[in-house]
C-alpha cells in the first residue's frame, strides 16, 4: 500500500518542474519586450536645399540626415529629377554602399549626377538599406 503524498498530491519532481516553468515564463515576460524591439531602426531625411557641386558642373550635392544602428553598415540610394522647360527632365542617381553607422544622427552629402541640373525646384528620394531595416524619404528640394 502506498503512503499519502505531502504537498498537494504531486510528486516532488513535478512540483520542481512547475516551479521551473513559472520562473522561466516570468523571465521571458520581463525580457521579451526588450528583445522584440531589437536595435534602433534606421531613418533618413533629405534636407530641403541642394547645392551645385563646383567640381562637376551640372551635378548637385544632396544632403541627408540619417541614423542607423551603431556598428552596422548601410547602403544609400538617392534619385533626383528636375523638370526642364521644353526638354527632357534632368535626372541623377547615386548608390553608396558600406557606409558605417554611428547609432546617432549623421549628416551625409551625396553627389547626384549626371543631370545637368539647373537652379530651381526638383523632386528627390533617398533610401537606406541597413540589414533588415529600410528607411526612406521623398520631398521637393530647392537647387541653388
Secondary structure by P-SEA (a helix, b strand, c coil): cccccccccccaaaaaaaaaaaaaaaaaaacaaaaaaccbbbbbbbbcccccccccccbbbbbbbccccccbbbbbbbbbbbbbccccbbbbbcccccccccccbbbbbbbbcccccccbbbbbbbbbbccccccbbbbbbbcc
